[in-house]
């Protein structure tokens, strides 16, 4: 049950690891993911040249190459990490938070900029502070494009991102907030 919840699937190797150290010790090791030597996964990831690129580099890259190559590299890296990483709980939580702070793949340049979002939002905070991740998400170029925050104007604040923060990212659809709260959050982001 633990392996099905905390990893991308039970394997004989993972089951053996848990039998050797015990469930609590294995889980504690997973929480301290930076102490887990995952050099084999890092070596495999080196083939994906777009993963370390900045937003500007990625946008320049797609002007010379097929746009889908950036998105395909990110998707392939996710699968590679899910299959090979020894940091299974961390990768599972990266996937969880990427889903929580969902960015529609086919809107504008979001498919290209999701590489930066993965590197600066989900990965640094996957097992960390939610508030810090929320702030990082608010600065994500992909999120700003997806929820139209790039089109904010002082005279007419765009409420898409403010509403998403309140309804989906934090308080929920039935959260204790008003339409006025949404408008004020939109003004803050503008």
ChimeraX commands (.cxc) that place a marker at each C-alpha (Angstrom):
marker #1 position 0.00,0.00,0.00 radius 0.5
marker #1 position 2.81,2.42,0.89 radius 0.5
marker #1 position 4.59,1.83,-2.40 radius 0.5
marker #1 position 1.41,2.35,-4.38 radius 0.5
marker #1 position 0.78,5.68,-2.62 radius 0.5
marker #1 position 4.33,7.05,-2.28 radius 0.5
marker #1 position 5.83,5.87,-5.57 radius 0.5
marker #1 position 4.86,5.41,-9.20 radius 0.5
marker #1 position 4.37,1.71,-8.58 radius 0.5
marker #1 position 5.67,-1.12,-6.47 radius 0.5
marker #1 position 8.70,-2.92,-7.81 radius 0.5
marker #1 position 10.63,-5.82,-6.35 radius 0.5
marker #1 position 13.59,-3.48,-5.80 radius 0.5
marker #1 position 11.51,-0.96,-3.83 radius 0.5
marker #1 position 9.84,-3.72,-1.82 radius 0.5
marker #1 position 13.29,-5.12,-1.02 radius 0.5
marker #1 position 14.52,-1.67,0.10 radius 0.5
marker #1 position 11.59,-1.38,2.51 radius 0.5
marker #1 position 12.13,-4.88,3.87 radius 0.5
marker #1 position 15.78,-4.08,4.56 radius 0.5
marker #1 position 15.34,-0.73,6.36 radius 0.5
marker #1 position 11.68,-0.84,7.40 radius 0.5
marker #1 position 8.74,1.32,6.31 radius 0.5
marker #1 position 9.35,4.25,8.67 radius 0.5
marker #1 position 13.05,4.48,7.85 radius 0.5
marker #1 position 12.37,4.20,4.10 radius 0.5
marker #1 position 9.74,6.94,4.28 radius 0.5
marker #1 position 12.08,9.19,6.29 radius 0.5
marker #1 position 14.77,8.64,3.64 radius 0.5
marker #1 position 12.29,9.64,0.96 radius 0.5
marker #1 position 11.39,12.85,2.82 radius 0.5
marker #1 position 15.09,13.72,2.91 radius 0.5
marker #1 position 15.29,13.32,-0.87 radius 0.5
marker #1 position 18.36,15.54,-1.35 radius 0.5
marker #1 position 20.38,13.00,0.65 radius 0.5
marker #1 position 19.42,10.23,-1.80 radius 0.5
marker #1 position 22.13,9.72,-4.41 radius 0.5
marker #1 position 20.24,9.71,-7.70 radius 0.5
marker #1 position 23.19,10.12,-10.05 radius 0.5
marker #1 position 21.95,7.46,-12.48 radius 0.5
marker #1 position 18.75,9.40,-13.08 radius 0.5
marker #1 position 20.68,12.65,-13.43 radius 0.5
marker #1 position 22.94,10.99,-15.97 radius 0.5
marker #1 position 19.93,9.81,-17.98 radius 0.5
marker #1 position 18.43,13.32,-17.92 radius 0.5
marker #1 position 21.49,14.86,-19.56 radius 0.5
marker #1 position 20.15,13.92,-22.99 radius 0.5
marker #1 position 17.37,16.52,-22.56 radius 0.5
marker #1 position 19.10,19.76,-23.48 radius 0.5
marker #1 position 16.04,21.98,-22.93 radius 0.5
marker #1 position 15.50,21.15,-19.23 radius 0.5
marker #1 position 18.01,23.70,-17.85 radius 0.5
marker #1 position 17.09,26.47,-20.33 radius 0.5
marker #1 position 15.70,29.83,-19.23 radius 0.5
marker #1 position 12.41,31.18,-20.58 radius 0.5
marker #1 position 14.27,33.32,-23.10 radius 0.5
marker #1 position 16.44,30.40,-24.20 radius 0.5
marker #1 position 13.39,28.18,-24.64 radius 0.5
marker #1 position 11.54,30.78,-26.70 radius 0.5
marker #1 position 14.63,31.24,-28.89 radius 0.5
marker #1 position 14.96,27.47,-29.19 radius 0.5
marker #1 position 11.42,27.03,-30.48 radius 0.5
marker #1 position 11.95,29.75,-33.07 radius 0.5
marker #1 position 14.61,27.45,-34.58 radius 0.5
marker #1 position 13.05,24.06,-33.80 radius 0.5
marker #1 position 9.71,22.39,-33.51 radius 0.5
marker #1 position 7.78,23.69,-30.48 radius 0.5
marker #1 position 6.75,20.19,-29.50 radius 0.5
marker #1 position 10.36,19.12,-28.93 radius 0.5
marker #1 position 10.52,21.18,-25.70 radius 0.5
marker #1 position 7.27,19.76,-24.37 radius 0.5
marker #1 position 8.24,16.25,-25.43 radius 0.5
marker #1 position 11.54,16.50,-23.57 radius 0.5
marker #1 position 9.74,17.58,-20.39 radius 0.5
marker #1 position 7.24,14.72,-20.71 radius 0.5
marker #1 position 9.98,12.18,-21.39 radius 0.5
marker #1 position 11.97,13.46,-18.40 radius 0.5
marker #1 position 8.90,13.04,-16.18 radius 0.5
marker #1 position 8.48,9.43,-17.29 radius 0.5
marker #1 position 12.20,8.76,-16.92 radius 0.5
marker #1 position 12.16,10.12,-13.36 radius 0.5
marker #1 position 9.04,8.14,-12.48 radius 0.5
marker #1 position 10.61,4.91,-13.70 radius 0.5
marker #1 position 14.23,5.31,-12.61 radius 0.5
marker #1 position 14.53,7.83,-9.79 radius 0.5
marker #1 position 15.37,6.63,-6.31 radius 0.5
marker #1 position 13.57,9.75,-5.07 radius 0.5
marker #1 position 10.14,8.25,-5.68 radius 0.5
marker #1 position 8.14,10.19,-3.08 radius 0.5
marker #1 position 9.68,13.46,-4.27 radius 0.5
marker #1 position 8.85,12.70,-7.92 radius 0.5
marker #1 position 5.33,11.66,-6.95 radius 0.5
marker #1 position 4.85,14.99,-5.13 radius 0.5
marker #1 position 6.29,16.96,-8.07 radius 0.5
marker #1 position 3.67,15.28,-10.23 radius 0.5
marker #1 position 0.93,16.00,-7.65 radius 0.5
marker #1 position 1.77,19.73,-7.39 radius 0.5
marker #1 position 2.11,20.03,-11.16 radius 0.5
marker #1 position -1.44,18.74,-11.39 radius 0.5
marker #1 position -2.64,21.03,-8.59 radius 0.5
marker #1 position -1.16,24.12,-10.26 radius 0.5
marker #1 position -2.36,22.87,-13.62 radius 0.5
marker #1 position -1.43,24.85,-16.74 radius 0.5
marker #1 position -3.28,24.13,-19.95 radius 0.5
marker #1 position -0.74,22.69,-22.35 radius 0.5
marker #1 position -2.13,24.17,-25.56 radius 0.5
marker #1 position -2.55,27.85,-24.66 radius 0.5
marker #1 position 0.00,30.12,-26.28 radius 0.5
marker #1 position 3.55,29.32,-25.27 radius 0.5
marker #1 position 2.63,27.48,-22.08 radius 0.5
marker #1 position 3.79,24.12,-23.44 radius 0.5
marker #1 position 7.25,25.61,-23.93 radius 0.5
marker #1 position 7.36,27.50,-20.63 radius 0.5
marker #1 position 6.17,24.55,-18.53 radius 0.5
marker #1 position 9.80,23.43,-18.44 radius 0.5
marker #1 position 10.63,26.53,-16.40 radius 0.5
marker #1 position 7.51,26.05,-14.26 radius 0.5
marker #1 position 8.57,22.48,-13.47 radius 0.5
marker #1 position 12.07,23.64,-12.51 radius 0.5
marker #1 position 11.09,26.74,-10.50 radius 0.5
marker #1 position 7.71,25.86,-8.97 radius 0.5
marker #1 position 7.04,22.14,-8.58 radius 0.5
marker #1 position 10.55,20.79,-8.05 radius 0.5
marker #1 position 11.92,23.22,-5.45 radius 0.5
marker #1 position 8.81,23.10,-3.27 radius 0.5
marker #1 position 7.36,19.60,-3.83 radius 0.5
marker #1 position 8.13,18.58,-0.25 radius 0.5
marker #1 position 8.43,22.11,1.12 radius 0.5
marker #1 position 6.35,25.10,2.06 radius 0.5
marker #1 position 3.02,25.53,0.24 radius 0.5
marker #1 position 3.09,29.33,0.61 radius 0.5
marker #1 position 6.50,29.51,-1.04 radius 0.5
marker #1 position 5.23,27.32,-3.89 radius 0.5
marker #1 position 2.17,29.55,-4.30 radius 0.5
marker #1 position 4.42,32.63,-4.61 radius 0.5
marker #1 position 6.66,30.82,-7.10 radius 0.5
marker #1 position 3.61,29.82,-9.13 radius 0.5
marker #1 position 2.46,33.45,-9.19 radius 0.5
marker #1 position 5.78,34.33,-10.87 radius 0.5
marker #1 position 5.71,31.46,-13.35 radius 0.5
marker #1 position 5.70,32.71,-16.97 radius 0.5
marker #1 position 3.59,29.72,-18.01 radius 0.5
marker #1 position 0.99,30.42,-15.30 radius 0.5
marker #1 position 0.92,34.13,-16.13 radius 0.5
marker #1 position 0.15,33.31,-19.76 radius 0.5
marker #1 position -2.29,30.50,-19.02 radius 0.5
marker #1 position -4.49,32.56,-16.69 radius 0.5
marker #1 position -4.16,35.79,-18.71 radius 0.5
marker #1 position -2.34,37.68,-15.97 radius 0.5
marker #1 position -0.02,39.07,-18.65 radius 0.5
marker #1 position -2.97,41.06,-20.01 radius 0.5
marker #1 position -3.74,42.90,-16.78 radius 0.5
marker #1 position -4.32,46.64,-16.98 radius 0.5
marker #1 position -4.75,49.02,-14.10 radius 0.5
marker #1 position -8.06,50.27,-15.49 radius 0.5
marker #1 position -9.37,46.73,-15.99 radius 0.5
marker #1 position -7.69,44.03,-13.85 radius 0.5
marker #1 position -7.99,40.50,-15.20 radius 0.5
marker #1 position -9.67,38.27,-12.59 radius 0.5
marker #1 position -8.82,34.85,-14.08 radius 0.5
marker #1 position -5.74,34.24,-11.97 radius 0.5
marker #1 position -7.21,35.78,-8.83 radius 0.5
marker #1 position -10.25,33.52,-9.10 radius 0.5
marker #1 position -8.08,30.45,-9.77 radius 0.5
marker #1 position -5.95,31.18,-6.69 radius 0.5
marker #1 position -9.02,31.49,-4.48 radius 0.5
marker #1 position -11.15,28.68,-5.94 radius 0.5
marker #1 position -8.65,26.02,-6.97 radius 0.5
marker #1 position -5.21,26.74,-5.55 radius 0.5
marker #1 position -6.09,27.66,-1.96 radius 0.5
marker #1 position -9.58,28.08,-0.44 radius 0.5
marker #1 position -11.80,25.98,-2.69 radius 0.5
marker #1 position -15.01,26.71,-4.57 radius 0.5
marker #1 position -16.99,27.00,-1.34 radius 0.5
marker #1 position -14.23,28.93,0.45 radius 0.5
marker #1 position -15.01,31.84,2.72 radius 0.5
marker #1 position -14.38,34.66,0.25 radius 0.5
marker #1 position -16.48,37.09,-1.74 radius 0.5
marker #1 position -16.47,38.45,-5.26 radius 0.5
marker #1 position -14.96,41.60,-3.78 radius 0.5
marker #1 position -12.04,39.50,-2.48 radius 0.5
marker #1 position -11.44,38.18,-5.99 radius 0.5
marker #1 position -11.44,41.73,-7.38 radius 0.5
marker #1 position -8.96,42.88,-4.71 radius 0.5
marker #1 position -6.61,39.94,-5.37 radius 0.5
marker #1 position -6.75,40.79,-9.08 radius 0.5
marker #1 position -5.87,44.41,-8.27 radius 0.5
marker #1 position -2.90,43.19,-6.18 radius 0.5
marker #1 position -1.59,41.11,-9.05 radius 0.5
marker #1 position -2.11,43.93,-11.53 radius 0.5
marker link #1:1,2 radius 0.2
marker link #1:2,3 radius 0.2
marker link #1:3,4 radius 0.2
marker link #1:4,5 radius 0.2
marker link #1:5,6 radius 0.2
marker link #1:6,7 radius 0.2
marker link #1:7,8 radius 0.2
marker link #1:8,9 radius 0.2
marker link #1:9,10 radius 0.2
marker link #1:10,11 radius 0.2
marker link #1:11,12 radius 0.2
marker link #1:12,13 radius 0.2
marker link #1:13,14 radius 0.2
marker link #1:14,15 radius 0.2
marker link #1:15,16 radius 0.2
marker link #1:16,17 radius 0.2
marker link #1:17,18 radius 0.2
marker link #1:18,19 radius 0.2
marker link #1:19,20 radius 0.2
marker link #1:20,21 radius 0.2
marker link #1:21,22 radius 0.2
marker link #1:22,23 radius 0.2
marker link #1:23,24 radius 0.2
marker link #1:24,25 radius 0.2
marker link #1:25,26 radius 0.2
marker link #1:26,27 radius 0.2
marker link #1:27,28 radius 0.2
marker link #1:28,29 radius 0.2
marker link #1:29,30 radius 0.2
marker link #1:30,31 radius 0.2
marker link #1:31,32 radius 0.2
marker link #1:32,33 radius 0.2
marker link #1:33,34 radius 0.2
marker link #1:34,35 radius 0.2
marker link #1:35,36 radius 0.2
marker link #1:36,37 radius 0.2
marker link #1:37,38 radius 0.2
marker link #1:38,39 radius 0.2
marker link #1:39,40 radius 0.2
marker link #1:40,41 radius 0.2
marker link #1:41,42 radius 0.2
marker link #1:42,43 radius 0.2
marker link #1:43,44 radius 0.2
marker link #1:44,45 radius 0.2
marker link #1:45,46 radius 0.2
marker link #1:46,47 radius 0.2
marker link #1:47,48 radius 0.2
marker link #1:48,49 radius 0.2
marker link #1:49,50 radius 0.2
marker link #1:50,51 radius 0.2
marker link #1:51,52 radius 0.2
marker link #1:52,53 radius 0.2
marker link #1:53,54 radius 0.2
marker link #1:54,55 radius 0.2
marker link #1:55,56 radius 0.2
marker link #1:56,57 radius 0.2
marker link #1:57,58 radius 0.2
marker link #1:58,59 radius 0.2
marker link #1:59,60 radius 0.2
marker link #1:60,61 radius 0.2
marker link #1:61,62 radius 0.2
marker link #1:62,63 radius 0.2
marker link #1:63,64 radius 0.2
marker link #1:64,65 radius 0.2
marker link #1:65,66 radius 0.2
marker link #1:66,67 radius 0.2
marker link #1:67,68 radius 0.2
marker link #1:68,69 radius 0.2
marker link #1:69,70 radius 0.2
marker link #1:70,71 radius 0.2
marker link #1:71,72 radius 0.2
marker link #1:72,73 radius 0.2
marker link #1:73,74 radius 0.2
marker link #1:74,75 radius 0.2
marker link #1:75,76 radius 0.2
marker link #1:76,77 radius 0.2
marker link #1:77,78 radius 0.2
marker link #1:78,79 radius 0.2
marker link #1:79,80 radius 0.2
marker link #1:80,81 radius 0.2
marker link #1:81,82 radius 0.2
marker link #1:82,83 radius 0.2
marker link #1:83,84 radius 0.2
marker link #1:84,85 radius 0.2
marker link #1:85,86 radius 0.2
marker link #1:86,87 radius 0.2
marker link #1:87,88 radius 0.2
marker link #1:88,89 radius 0.2
marker link #1:89,90 radius 0.2
marker link #1:90,91 radius 0.2
marker link #1:91,92 radius 0.2
marker link #1:92,93 radius 0.2
marker link #1:93,94 radius 0.2
marker link #1:94,95 radius 0.2
marker link #1:95,96 radius 0.2
marker link #1:96,97 radius 0.2
marker link #1:97,98 radius 0.2
marker link #1:98,99 radius 0.2
marker link #1:99,100 radius 0.2
marker link #1:100,101 radius 0.2
marker link #1:101,102 radius 0.2
marker link #1:102,103 radius 0.2
marker link #1:103,104 radius 0.2
marker link #1:104,105 radius 0.2
marker link #1:105,106 radius 0.2
marker link #1:106,107 radius 0.2
marker link #1:107,108 radius 0.2
marker link #1:108,109 radius 0.2
marker link #1:109,110 radius 0.2
marker link #1:110,111 radius 0.2
marker link #1:111,112 radius 0.2
marker link #1:112,113 radius 0.2
marker link #1:113,114 radius 0.2
marker link #1:114,115 radius 0.2
marker link #1:115,116 radius 0.2
marker link #1:116,117 radius 0.2
marker link #1:117,118 radius 0.2
marker link #1:118,119 radius 0.2
marker link #1:119,120 radius 0.2
marker link #1:120,121 radius 0.2
marker link #1:121,122 radius 0.2
marker link #1:122,123 radius 0.2
marker link #1:123,124 radius 0.2
marker link #1:124,125 radius 0.2
marker link #1:125,126 radius 0.2
marker link #1:126,127 radius 0.2
marker link #1:127,128 radius 0.2
marker link #1:128,129 radius 0.2
marker link #1:129,130 radius 0.2
marker link #1:130,131 radius 0.2
marker link #1:131,132 radius 0.2
marker link #1:132,133 radius 0.2
marker link #1:133,134 radius 0.2
marker link #1:134,135 radius 0.2
marker link #1:135,136 radius 0.2
marker link #1:136,137 radius 0.2
marker link #1:137,138 radius 0.2
marker link #1:138,139 radius 0.2
marker link #1:139,140 radius 0.2
marker link #1:140,141 radius 0.2
marker link #1:141,142 radius 0.2
marker link #1:142,143 radius 0.2
marker link #1:143,144 radius 0.2
marker link #1:144,145 radius 0.2
marker link #1:145,146 radius 0.2
marker link #1:146,147 radius 0.2
marker link #1:147,148 radius 0.2
marker link #1:148,149 radius 0.2
marker link #1:149,150 radius 0.2
marker link #1:150,151 radius 0.2
marker link #1:151,152 radius 0.2
marker link #1:152,153 radius 0.2
marker link #1:153,154 radius 0.2
marker link #1:154,155 radius 0.2
marker link #1:155,156 radius 0.2
marker link #1:156,157 radius 0.2
marker link #1:157,158 radius 0.2
marker link #1:158,159 radius 0.2
marker link #1:159,160 radius 0.2
marker link #1:160,161 radius 0.2
marker link #1:161,162 radius 0.2
marker link #1:162,163 radius 0.2
marker link #1:163,164 radius 0.2
marker link #1:164,165 radius 0.2
marker link #1:165,166 radius 0.2
marker link #1:166,167 radius 0.2
marker link #1:167,168 radius 0.2
marker link #1:168,169 radius 0.2
marker link #1:169,170 radius 0.2
marker link #1:170,171 radius 0.2
marker link #1:171,172 radius 0.2
marker link #1:172,173 radius 0.2
marker link #1:173,174 radius 0.2
marker link #1:174,175 radius 0.2
marker link #1:175,176 radius 0.2
marker link #1:176,177 radius 0.2
marker link #1:177,178 radius 0.2
marker link #1:178,179 radius 0.2
marker link #1:179,180 radius 0.2
marker link #1:180,181 radius 0.2
marker link #1:181,182 radius 0.2
marker link #1:182,183 radius 0.2
marker link #1:183,184 radius 0.2
marker link #1:184,185 radius 0.2
marker link #1:185,186 radius 0.2
marker link #1:186,187 radius 0.2
marker link #1:187,188 radius 0.2
marker link #1:188,189 radius 0.2
marker link #1:189,190 radius 0.2
view
